[in-house]
Amino acid sequence: MQELGASVNHKAELLYPIHAPHSDAAGGYPPYLDVCVAGGIGGSLADFMMHSVDTVKTRLQGQAQHRPMKYHNMVQSYRLIFKEEGVLRGLYAGITPAMLGSIPGTTLYFGTYEFTKRNLTANSVPDFIAHLAAGSFGDLAASVIYVPSEVLKTRMQLQGRYNNPHFISGYNYRNTWHATRIIVKYDGIGALFHGFRATLVRDVPYSALQFAFYEQFKKLAKHTLIEPGEQLPILADLTTGSLAGAIAGAITTPLDVIKTLLQTQIKRKRPIAQSEAHTSGSVASATAVAPSQPPLQPKHYSSIVEGLVWNYKHQGIGGLFRGIGPRVFWTSLQSAVMFVVYEQVLHLEERLREKDDWPPGEVLSRLTSGRSSQ
């Protein structure tokens, strides 16, 4: 019995060591490896599932405002894109760069968030402030990865499929690699970071608010729904995650509109017809695309403030909040899926640790040592 008790205590110390004030599991926190893996899986899976809604939102925000509007609302836009372009090359256009940025970006984000949160709370910083700051730092760290992927994703979402007769964006990229080469060749590598500040101005407050609200809602749910030490039901995780994403998404919609416009506008010194010539010579003989047309945006924005002021002056408050329907729909569901998957993967990792089946390195080491002993 003593050996059994010692074994249990040893496993408990591995899971939640109480020494080292900033170790992985200080204060009952899960190990950093578990957080990063769960966050990467939850975030990327949620982004994949909600990509079509993000495409609709991007089309609504990025369409030219000086000609008759093609997309009017979420349902009409969804149906029209599906009818004209299909799923893979229409609603899921840009999914490859989205995933290339989402998987490492969300992994880094959750790791940075947890590290910052634990150190701030350990130094008596109020929880809500710690969560706001941790969300901000997490997004800053991940932005180096996801901003270039966001540029590629957004442009390919506006374009839709290659040689798209219905496209109005002025782009005509064959795939992610082709888009990257063309952008770098004609606009420089800095073009992959177009709208970097606008993206940060949108995503830093969004992430800070999302995680701060989620932590507060989760704390409230634990206090009212379950006993100490029990696991929240999935429905509670869905609700808290959805509310956090919806509120944060609605508040930051104007910043999302300007981010989309900054990342997709074409330089004034290069006419839009030339962007079609960016494709390889074989494109000239390919299926004809839409004829030359005016630039996507009649106004070229040089800054975030200019974009906000111009849109408010010429289009009113509605211009700043266009696309809010699909954005809130996207952020609420994406947030719900992300946090539910995140929490469930964390619980799975905890159960696997109790059986010495996690992390993979320890399992492989045990298998290797077992084979060598034979």
N, C-alpha and C positions, 0 to 999 in steps of 0.2 A: 504493500500500500504506500509506503514511504517513497519507493522508486516511482510509482505511478504519480503520486503527488508532485514529486520533483520534476517529472516529465511534463506534467500539465503546467506547472509554474514556469518551466523553461520555455514552453510554447507561448505562454502568456507574455513573457518578457520579450520574446521575439516580435510578437504582434504589437504590444503596447509598452515599450520600455519606459520606465519612469525616471531614468537618469538622463543626463545630457538635455538641458532645457530646450534646445532647438533641434533635437533629433527627429527623425521621420514621424514618429508616432507620439510625440510629446503631447500630453493632455488628452489622450484617447484618439488622436488623429491616425488615419491610415498611413502606411508608408508612402513615400513620394512616388515610388515605382507604380504602386497600385493607382494612385491618383492620376499620374500621367497616362497610363494605359487606359483607364476607364474614361478619362476626359477625351483622349484621342478617338476612342471608339464611339462614345456618345456624341461628340461634336460632329465628326465626319458623317456618321450615319444620319443624324438629323439634317445636316446640310444636303446630303444626297436625296433624302426623302422629300425635302421641301424645295428642291431646285426649280421645278416647273413653276411654282408660285413666285419665286424670285425672278424668273424670266418674265412673267407677266408684269410684275412690278417694275422691272427695268424698262420694258417696252412702254409702259404708261408714262414713266418719268422721262425717258429719253427721246420720245418722238418729237418731231419738229412742231413748234407751236404756231408757226406762221402760215400753215396750210391746213386744209380740213383734217380734223383729227381722225386717225384710223382706229385707235383704241379708246374706248369710252369708259369702261369699267372692268372689274375683274372677270366677271362671268363672260361678257362679250369678248374680251381679249383672249381668254383661255380657249373659248370655242373657235375663234378666228385663227389663232396660231395653230391649233390642232388641225383645223380643216385645211389650211394652206400649206403647212410645213411638216405636220406630223409630230411625233413624240421625240424621237432621238435627235433629229436635226432642228427641231423647232422648240418645243417646250424644254427639252434637255440640252439645247445648244450651250456650249461652254462648260459642260459638266467635267471634262477632263482637267482643265486648269483649276476649276473649283476644288476638285478632290486633291490635286497636287498641292494646293495651298492649305486645304482644310485639315488633312491628316496630321502633318507636322505642326501646323499652326495651332490647332486646338490642344495638341499634346503639350507644346511649349507653354501655351496659355495657362492650362490648368496647373502645371508644375510651378510656374511663376506666381500664380494666384495663391496657391496653398502656402508656398514659402513666405510670401509677403504677409499673408493673413496671420500665420502662426507667429511670426516674429513681432508683428505689431500688437496682437492680442497678448502675447507674453510680456510686452512692455506696457501693459495697462491702457492701451489705446482703446477707446470705446468701440464696441463691436461694429456699429453701423459705419463709422469712419474707417475702421480697418478694412471692412468689406469694400467700401468705395475705393479706397486707395489700392487695395490688392487687385480689384478689377481693372483699374486704370493701368497699373504696372504690368499686369498680365497682357493687356492688349498692346501696350507699347512694345513689349518684348516680341510678341507674335507678329507685329505689323511688318517687320522686315521680310517675313515669309509670305504673308497673305496679301499684301498690297499689290505686288506684281501679278499674282494669280487673279486678283480682283479686276485689274485692268484688262487682262486677257479674257476673263470670264464675261465681263460686262460688254466688251466689244463683240464677242461672238454671240452673246445673247441678243444684242440689237440686230446683228446680221441675220441670224438664223442659219439656214443651211447654205452651203457653198453654191455660187451661181443661183442665188435665190431670186426668182422673178418678182417676189413680193417685198424684197428688202428695201428699206428706206435709210439705212444707216450710212451708206457710203463705203462700207468695208466689204471685202470679199476674200476672206481667209479660208484656205482649204482645211487646215487643222491647227492645233495648238502650236506646233513647232513652226509652221509656216507663218502664223500670226506673229510669233516672237521674232522671227528673222526679219519680217517686213517692218515691224515697228522699230526695231533697233537700227535697221539699215537706213530708213528714211527720217526717223525722228530722234535717233540716238537712244542709248540705253536708259537715259533719264526718263524717256516716255513711259517706261514700265512702272514708273513711280508717279505718273500724272495723277493729280488729286491726292497725293500722299497726305498733305496737311488736312485736306477735306475729309479723307478717310479717317484720320486720327480724330479730327474734331467730331466726327459722327460716332466712331466706334468706341473711343475711350469713354465718353459719357454713357453711351449705351451699355457697354460691358459693366461699367461701374454701377449703374443703376440696376441692371438686370441681376447681378450677383448680390448686391446689397438687398434688394427687394426679396430675392429668393431666400437668402439666409434668414431674413426677418419673418417671411411667411412660413418657412420651414420650422423656425423656432416656435412660432405661434401654433402651428399644427401639432408639433410634438407636445406642447404644453396642454392642448385641449383634447387631443384625440387618443393619445397612447400613454402608457405608463413608462417611467424612466427605464432605459435599456431596451425597449421594444423598437421594432422597425416600423417606419411609417408605411401604410398601405400604398400600393402603386397609384391609386386614384388621388391620394393626397399629394404625391410627388408630381403627378400630372397637373393638378390644379395649381399648386404653388409655382411650378415652372412656367405654366401658361400665363398666369397673372403677371409674373415678373417680366416675361418677355413682351407681353402686350403693352404694359405701362411704359416700359423703357422704349419700345419701338415707336409708340405714338409720340412721345415727347421729342424724340430725335428725328422725326420724319423730315423736317425742313433741311437738316444737315445731310440726310440721305439723298434728297433731291439734288442738292448742289454737288454732292460727291459724284453722282451719276453724270451730271452735265459736264463737270470738269474733266472726268476721265474719258469721255467719249467725244468731246468736241475736236474738230479737225483744225489744224493750224491754218490761219487765214492766208499765209503766203503760198499755200499749195492748194489748188482747186480740187474739188471733190472728184472730178473725172480722173485725175491723176492717181487717186487711191486705187482705182480699179486697175490701173496699169502696174500696180505694185506686184500683182500676181505674175507668175511665170509667163513666158512668151506663148505658151500653149493655150493660155486663157483666151487669147484673141480669137482663136478658132473654136472655143468652147461655146456652150449654149449662151446666148446673149442674156445679159442681165438688164436691169432697169436702166433707161437712158440717163444721161447726165441731168442732175437736178440741183437746186440750190443747196447750200450747206445745211447740215442737220439743224444747226442752231443759228438764227440770224444774229444773235449776240454772242460775241466771244468774251468769255469771262477770264479775267486775269487774277482774280482772288476770290476767296470764300465770301468776304463781305460784299464785294461788288455783285456776286451772283445772288446773294440773299436780298440785297437792296433792289436790284433790277427786277427780279421776279416779283417781289412784293409790290413795287411801284406799278408794274405793267400788268400783273395778273392777280394782284390782291393776295389775301391770305390763302385762298384756294390754290394759287400757284405754288406756294411753299409746301402745301400739304397734299399735292396731287400724288396719287399712289398710296395714300395712307391706308386704304382698305386692304389691298394685298400685302402691304408691309406689316401691318398689325396682325393680319391673318398668318403671315409667314413667321414673324418673330414669336408669336404666342405658341404656335404649334412646334416650331423649331426648338424653342426653349423648353417646352414640355417634353418632347422626345429626348432632347439632349440630357436633361437632368434625370429623367426616368432611367434611361440606359446607363448613365453615369452611376447612379445609386445602385442599380441592380448589378452592374459589373463589379463595383466595390464589394458588395455583399458576397458575390461569387468568389472573388479573390480571397476574401477573408475565410470563407469556408474551405477553399483549397489550401490555404496556409495551415489551417488546423489539421489537415490531412498530410501536410508536408508535400503537397502537389503544386505549390507555387512559392517562389517565382520559378520560371523555367530553368534558370541556371542551377538552382539547387536540385531540381529533379534530374537534370542531365548528369550532374555530379554524382548523385546517388546511384543512378543507373550505371555510370561508368565505373564507379568504385565496386559495385556489385559484380560487374562482369570481370573486373581484374582479380577479384577475390576468388572467382571460380577457376 
